[in-house]
Amino acid sequence: MFNDSLNILTQEEMIKEYINDFIGYDLPIMKEGQKYYTNNNDINSRKMYRYEDERAVEDETKPNNRLSHSFMKLLVDEKVNYVLSRPFTLDSDNDDYLNKVIEMLGPRFQSTLKKLAKESSNKGIAWLHPYFTENGEFKVKKIPSEQIVPIWKDQDHEELEAVIRFYEVETYYGKDKRCDTKIEYWTADNVIFYTQNESGEVILDSEKYLDRTEDGRHFTKGNEAMSWGRVPFIPFKNNEDELPDLKFVKSLIDNYDLTRSDVSNTLEELKQVIYALKGYDGENLSEFMRDLAYYRAVKLDEDGGLEKIETTIDIEAAKTHYEQLKKDIYDFGQGVYKSSDKLGNSPSGIALRFMYSGLDLKCNDLEDYFKDGFNQLLYFVNIALETDSENTIEMIFNRDIDINESQAIVDCQNSKGIISDRTITANHPWVTDLKEELKQIEEDNRTLEPPLFSNEGIEDE
């Protein structure tokens, strides 16, 4: 493990340690978040047991309904669409620079942001990788979070020292297929390619260096090898702690699944009646069941008796329990609990603000970290544009809040004279393209003409 001569880790050993730590702690949390989003909850693997000789033995004859509820898909999709179903707005004082950035990002960047939002919600953090294609075209792509091991410079995770990316590649050796682990070690200046051998040791990937001539730099422009000057991976965090949304509601979802499944099992078992026999003169229970089914009667001894025992279930108590669980899932998952009786059928005003308060708080975190990620992306866009522009671009998210639209419009009207018309227009819920809207307002003002007829100065007859 350690370099004995210096008693320190080599870079290859350090990379292996980081990957092992990531696999042991971060990766399971990410996989669990993704698993619950696809409704593969823990209840799906539940088994029923009976005891034989004081040993638990799986019993496949017992009812084992596994009711898995896709709360996480509802909560995550609600959050992502609330923030990003409508096109975001970009605003800058320099229209020429803004147009170049928009053209550079391309029309599919909105879709990329939605993918990043879903990824970070399920896994705690998402990663965007800027790069140049072989044709020299600037592109960005989302890298699966479970492939990225960040090495941070600071405790607050604001600046990257390096990034380790590891992933498996299927390779054929003759007729045998094998999964090889590929490793990339990215710094601000270069990238080094490794692989893991059969014994798990990290070694240089010789295949990557057969035709590589740019000395590990990030990209080639013309005939010149160049580096970004920063680690070319941009974090888009879900929250300050980089935790998935599942972390706050998993135990509640598991208990909801369990409660509903157990009620379903009990209802299924209620079909089976238990008979208490006294003085039965038959040889075995199967004979008793046969006689009961065929003859609708059974023979009993003189002192015998037959009692039918039916189990019952308190449906109301169970219903009260899982309804409260459902409400808790939305409360602590910061979703919108639309079936709340207290808000009525057509909630409005303060009631709507209360209903959406949790979702707004959760989305505020996402927006803040996504704006930060976008600002980091501009550094790489500026290099692609070959400009050292100090112009800033503000990203404005247009939340999908049709129910609050009227209030938002009133707020915009009341802000007249307090803040600039440009800011008011940018935050108006009907505006999706700020530049086009400002252009149209200017056009309307320029073409506005006085009325052909006026009552001014005409006295009443």
N, C-alpha and C positions, 0 to 999 in steps of 0.2 A: 504493500500500500504506500509506504513512505519511501522516499529516496534516502537510503541508509547513509550515504556519504555526507549529505547536507541536512538530513532530518527534516526535509520540507517536501511538499507535494510537487511533482512535476505537473506541467500543464495538462497532460493526458490524464494523470491521476486525479487532478482537480476536476476536470470535466466529468469523469466517471462518478466522483463523489456528488457533484451537483445533480447529475441525472438521477442517481439512486435516491437522494433526498426528495427530489421532485416526484419520483414514482411512488415513494413511500407516503407522502403527505398530500401534495397538491393534486396529483392525478386522480386519486379516488374521489375527491370532492367534485372535480370537473365531470368525471364519468357519471357520477350519481345524479348531478344536475341534468345532464343530457338524457339520462335514463328515464327520469321522471317526466321530462318534457315529452318524450315519446310514449308515455303511459305504461312504461315497463316498471311499475312500482314493486316494492318488496313483497306485497301480498301475492304476486304472481308465482313466487317460489315457495309459498307456504305448503307444508305437508301435515297430514293428520296422523296421530299416533294412538296406539293402544299399548297396554302394558302386559307383557308376558314374563313370568318369573322375575318381576320387578325390573324388567328391561323395557325401554321404549322401542316399539316396533312400528314401522310405518303401516298404517291401515288404509288401504286403497278402497275399502268398501264403505267407509263413512262419507257422507256428503262433504265436499270440499269446494264450495263455490268461492272463486277468487275474483271479487269485484274490485277492479282497479279503476280509480276515478282520475281523469286527466285534469286535475286542478292546475297543475303547473303550466300546461299548454294554454289554458284559459288566461292565467295571470300574466304570463310572459307575452302572449300575443296581444292582450289588451294593452299592456305597457308599451310595447314596440309600436303598435299602430296608433296609439294615443299621441306619441311623439313624432312618428315618422311616416304616417300614412299620407300626410299632406307634404308637398315639396317644401323643403327648408328654403330660407331666404339668405342670400349673401349680400352684404352691404359694404361699400368702401367709398372713400372720398375720391379715389382715382378710378374712374370708369374704365379707362384703357387697361390698367393692370387687372381689374376685376374680370373683364371680358377674357383676358388671356388665361387667367386661373380657371375660370369656368370651362373654357374650351379644353384646357389641359386635363381637367378632371373627367370630362366627358359626361354624356347623358346618363350613364349607368351608375354614377357615384351615389345617387339616392338609394338605389338597390343595395349597393355595397354597405352603406351606413345601416340599413335595416338588418343586414346579415351580421354586422358587427354588434348591433344592439341585442339581437337574439343570442349571439354567442356569449357576450359578456353577462347577460342575464342568467344564462344557464351555467356558465363556468367561472364567473367572477371577473374575468378580464378577456378582452379580445385583442388580436394583434393584426396590424396592417403593415404590409411590406412594400415599400416603393422600389421600383427597379426599371431598368431599360431593357427592351426587347432586343433581339439580334438586329433589328432594323433601326435601332436607336430611338424607338418610341417610348415615351414615359408611361408607365403603368403602375397600378397599385393592386394588390390582391390580399385577401384575408387568409392568414395562415392559421390552421387549427390550433387552439390554445393548448391542447395536450401535447403539442410538438415543441412548445417554446419554454425554455428555462431562462428566465431573466436574471442577470447579475447586476444588482443596483449599486450605484455609488453612495447613496444616502439611505437613511432609515425610513424616510418618508416616501421612498420609491418614486422620486421625481426625475432622476437622471440615470441613464443606463451606462454601466461600465462595459458590458458585453451581453451577448445573447447566444445561448446554445440551442440549436434546433436539432432535434433527433426524430427520425421516422424510419419505418421499415419499408424495404423494397423487395418485391418478389423476384428472385433470380433463379434461372435454370442452370444447373450443373449437369450437363448431359441430359438425361431424362428426369432427373430429380429436381424438384422445386424446393427452394429454401428462402426463408426471409432473412435478409441481411439488414442490420441496423446501420443507417447512415447518420453521420453527425457533422454539423456545420458550426464552427465557432466564429461568430461575427464580432468585430470590434469597430471602432470609429475609422480605422485605417484599412483593414483588410478582412478577409475571410479564409479560414483554414478548414480543409475537409478531412474528416476522419471516418473510420468505420470500427466496428467491434468484431474481433475475431471470435473463434468458437469458444475460447476460454473466458470471454467477456472483457478482454483488455482493449483499451482504446488505442488504435494505431492510425497512422496516416493512410488515407485512401489513395493508393497508388494509381487507380484508374482515373481519378479526377485530374491528375497531374501529367497524364500522357501527352495531352495537346494543349496544356495551359501555359501561357507565356506571359500573362500580365502580372506576375509576381504577387498573386493573392489580392489584388485590388478589387474594388466592388464592381466596376464596370469599365468598359472600353468605349472611348469616344474618338472616332476616327481611328488612328493608330496608337492613341495614347491611353495608357491604363490610369484610371482615376479612382478616387475614393470620395465618399459622401462627406467625410469629416464628422459624421455622427453614426451611431449604430442604426442601420436602416430598418428598424422595427419600431412601430409606434403603438403604445398601449392605449386602449380604449377601455377604461375601467367601469365596472358596474357601480361601485361605491368605494369609499375610502379604504375599507378593509379588503377589497378585491374578493368579496364573497358572492356566491350565486344566490339567487332569490330563494332557492329551495332550502337553504340553511335555516331560515327563520320559520318554516312551516312543515318541515318533514315529519316530525313526530305527530302533528295534528292530522296530516294526510294519512299516515300509516294507521292511526287509530280510527279514522273515518272509514278507510278501506276494511279494517278488521271488523268494526261494528256492523257495517252493512253486510259483510260476508257471513258473519256469525248469525245474524237475523235470517239471512237467506238459508243457511244450513238448518237452522231450527225449524223454519217453516217447511222445509223439505222433509225433515224427520217427523213432523207432526202427522204426516200421512200414515205413519206406522203406529199401530195401537199396541200397547203392552198389555198382556194378559197375565193376571196373577192366578195360578192354578192351585187348588187344594183337593187332594184325594183323587187325582187323575189316574185312571187305571190303564192307560195306554202305555206303550213301551218307550216312545220317544216323542219329542216335540214336533218333529216333522209329520208324524202320524196325526197328531192333534190338529195341526194346521190343515192337513189334507181333509180330515173329517169335517172340520169347520167350514172349509170352502165348498165341499161337495154336498154334505148332508145338512149343512147349516145347523148342526148339533154335535155335541160331544158327550161321551159316556163318562160319568164320574162315580166315585165310590159313594157309599151311603152318607158319609160325612163330608163329601167333597163340595167344592164350590168354585165358581168362576167370577172373577172380577176384572173388569176392563179399566185400565188406567190410561188416561190421556194427558199428555203434557201440554202446558199452555205457556204462552209468552206474553209479557207485558209490552205490547206493541207501542203504546203511548210513551212509556218510559224510554224505550229504545229510540223512538222518533225524536223525543225531546233532546236526547243525548246527541244524536248525530246532526240535528239541526243547529245545536249550539256549536258543535265542532265545525260545521260548515261556515257559520258566522265568524268563528275564531280564525279560520283559514284566510278568509277575506280581510279580517281586521289586521292580523299580523303579517299577512302577505301584501298588505296595502293595496288591495284591489277594490273594485266597486261592487258592493253587495246589493245588487239591484232588486232582490226580493224582500227587502226590508219593509215590514208593514208600517213602521212608524213614519215613513216618508210619503206614503200614499201612492196612488196610481200615476199622478202627473206632478212630480216634485219640481219645484222651481226656486229660484232665488237662493236664500240662505241654505235651504235644504239640499239643493244641488251642490253648493260649495262644500257642505259637510260631507256629502256622499263621495265627492271626488278629492277630498282633502288628503287622504292617504296616498292615492295614486299620484297626486301632484307632488307630494313630498318625495316619493320614490323617483319620479321622473326628473325632479330638480337635480338630484345627484347624478343621474345618467347624463343630463344635458351639460352640467358643469364639466364633467370629465370628457365628454365627447367634444365640447368646444376646445378644451385643452389639447386633445388629440388632433383636432383640425389645425390648430395653430402650429403644432409640431410638424404636421404634414406640409404646411406652407414653406418650411425651410427647404424641403426636398423639391417642391414645385419651383421655388425660386432658382435652384441650381439647374433644373431642367430648362427653365426659361432663360437661363444665363443672365440673371439680374440680381442685383444686391438691394432690391427695392426694400425700403423701410415702411412701405405702405401696409396698413393693417386691413384685415377683412373681418367683419363681424358676422358670425353665424347666428341666425335667428330661427328657432324651431317653431313651426306653426302647428300647435297641438290640435288634434281632432276633437274640438269641443263645440259641436253644433248647439248643444243644450245651453252653453254659456255665451253664445254668439251675440245675443242682444246686449248683454251686460258689457261685453268687450267693446262693442261699438259705442255704447254710451260712455265708457271710460275714455275711448279715443276722442270723442267729442268734448268731454270735459277737460281734456288735456290741452286743448287748443289755447295757444298763448302762453303755456307753461313750458312746454318742450317744443322742439322743432317739428315742422310739418313732415319732414323726412322720417323722423323717428315714429311719429304717429302713424304714418302710412305703412311703415315697415311692420308695425305691430297690429295693423287692422286684420281681422280674421278672414276677410275676402281677398287679401292681396297674396298672391303666390309668386309673382315676379316683380320685385321692387323697382327694378330699372324700367321695365315696360310701363308700370303704373305711373311712375313719376313723369315719364315721357308723355303718357296719355293726358295726365293732369295739365302739363305745360301746353299741350296741343289744345285742350279744351279751353284753357284760359286765353290762349292767343286768338282763337276763332270766335270767342264769345262776343256777340254784337248786341247793342242796345235794342230794345223792342221798337218795332216800326211805329207804334202808336203809344202815347202816354197821356195819362189824365192830369199830369202835373201842370199847374198853372191855369187849369180850366175851372172856372167857378161854376158852382151849381146854378142851374137856371131857376 
